[in-house]
Every structure is written in structure tokens, then in C-alpha cells.
Amino acid sequence: MNRRDWIPSAFMLALSLFVASQALQMPFSAEYGPGPGFMPLVLSTLMGILSAILLVRSLGSEVPSKSLFTDRSGLKKSAGVALLYLAYIVSLPFLGLLVALTVFLLVLLLLIEKRSIIMAVSASAMVSLSCYFLFEVWLKVPLPIGIFGI
């Protein structure tokens, strides 16, 4: 682990303690379910635990970490992901969420991450279907619909 990780992990730990202290001042439950203090407390606790783990690991032995930008390939990969995100955002109103997300994940996994076509197709299908069932079916939140009607 990189020794420089102790600075952001200590900051995130302090931030999680602050958010937790503020969340404890709000009601934890309400008449019909969780109150306004429930989610901030749960998330700040999770963030605090993960920050503490990173802090302990960063103060341990120094293991050299491989930088993403040691050569041009890391820079090309980052630029490719940024351009892919931009294309996803621009295409979202036209294609709809499910089609744009599926295409985004396919391109990301096939061209940038160099994964097999079976893994890329199955992962993008599972993520897209999970989003559909979570938002459309379970939560009844309408997703952006594109020119294909999906």
C-alpha cells in the first residue's frame, strides 16, 4: 500500500465521524420507515470502516504501487474512458438508458478493458437488466426512453 494513502484516508475517516455525529442528531426512524438520520448514519459508518482499513494498511509496510501513467498506454486508456463517458452522456437522451448503458459497457469491456466477448455481453446484459428491474419494476421510477422505445 502506498504511504501517501494515509492523508485521504485520515480525511475521509474524520469526515465520516463528522457526518455520523450530525446524523445522530436527526431522528433515526420515522412513522413509516427510516428517518432522515438513517441513511447518513449507515453510509458514514461504512465510509468510516473502509477509511480506517485503508489508513491501517497505508501505515503498514511500503509496497511499491504501479502508477497508471508510467507510459502512454495509461494515458490513452484514461482518455478513452473519458471520451466513452462523454459519448454515453450525449447518447443517453437519444438511445435511452438501457440501450446506452448496454452499448457503453460493451465498448468499455471489449475495447478498453480487452475482456472476452462472452464476459462483456453477459456483464452488460446483467447490469442493464438489473437497472431495469431495480428502477422500473421494483421502485417504479421511469427510466429515460430512447428512439427504440426501450
N, C-alpha and C positions, 0 to 999 in steps of 0.2 A: 504494500500500500504506500502511496505517496505521502510524504510528511507534510506536504502543503495542504492536504485534505483536512487537517485539524482546524484550520481557520473557518472554512464554510461550515464544517460540521459543528463547531462550537457556536457559531452564529445561529444555525438552524436549531440547535438544542435550546439556546436562550430564547429564540423566537417561539418555539413550541411551548416552553414554560410560560411565557407571557400570554400566549393565546389560551392556554389551559387555565391560567388564573382568571382571565377575562370571561371564559366560558363558564367557569364555576359560579360567576355572579349572575348568570342567567338561569331561568328555570330549565331543569334537565328534562322534565316531561310536561306535557300539556294534557288537556282533557281527552283528546282523541289520538294521542300518539306522542312521538318525541317532541320535545320543546325546542326552543331556539338555541339552547346551550348544548344539546345532544351532539350534533354533528361537529361543531368546532372542538368539543372535548375529545371525541373519538379520533378525529383526524390529527389534532395536536399531540395526543398520546402516541399515536402511530408514528408521527413525524419525530417525536422525541426519542422513541425507542430506536428508530433507524439512525437518527443522528448520533445517539450515544454509541451504537455499534460502530459506525464509521469513525467516530472520534477515538474509540479504543483501538480500532485497527490501524488508524493513522499514526498513533503514538507508539505502535509496536515496531517490529523490525522493518527496515527500509528495503523494499523490493523495487527495483527499477521498473518504472511503468513505461510501456511503449506509447509514444506520442502518436496521435493520429496524423500529424503534419510533419513527419520526418522526411517525406518525399512528396512528389506531386500527386501521387495516387490518392492520398488522404484529402488533399485539397479538391481534387476532381470529384471524389465521392461526396464530399460535403456540398459542393456546388451543385452536383446532380440532384441531391436530396432537396436542396433549397428550391431549385427550378421545378422539381416534381411537385413540391408543396404548392408553389405558385400556380402551376397548371391545375392542380386539384381544386384550389380555391376559385380560380376563374371558371372552371368547368362545372362546378357544383350547381349553380342555378340552372344550367342548361341540361345537364345529364341527370340530375337528381342525386341524392346521397348514395343510394345503393349502387348505382352504376359507377359513379365517380369514385367511390371508395373501393369497389372491386378492381377497377382499372388501376387506381393509384397503388394498391397493394400488389397487384400483379407486376406492374412495372418496377416497383421498388424491389420486390423479391427476385425477379428474374434478371433485370439489367444491372441493378446497383449492388445487391447482395449476392448475386450469382447462385441462387438456390435452384434446385431441380424444379421442373415444370409441375410435377405431381405435388410437391410440397407447396409451391406458390399458389396453384389453383385451389388446393384444399384449404390452405390458410386464409386466402382471401375470401373464399366462399363461407368458411366458418365465421369469420369476423363480420362479414356483411349480413349473414343470416342472424347472427347474434344481435347485431344492432337493430335489425328489423323486429325481431321478437321482443327485445327489451323495450324499444320505444313505441313501435306501432301496436303490438299486441298487448304487452303487459302494462305499460304506462299510459297507453292511449295518447301518445304525443305524435302528431303528424310530422313525418319527415319530408324534406324537400323533394318534390316530384319533378322529374325532368321530361324531356320531349318523348321519351318512350313510355311514359305513363307509370313508371315504377320508381 
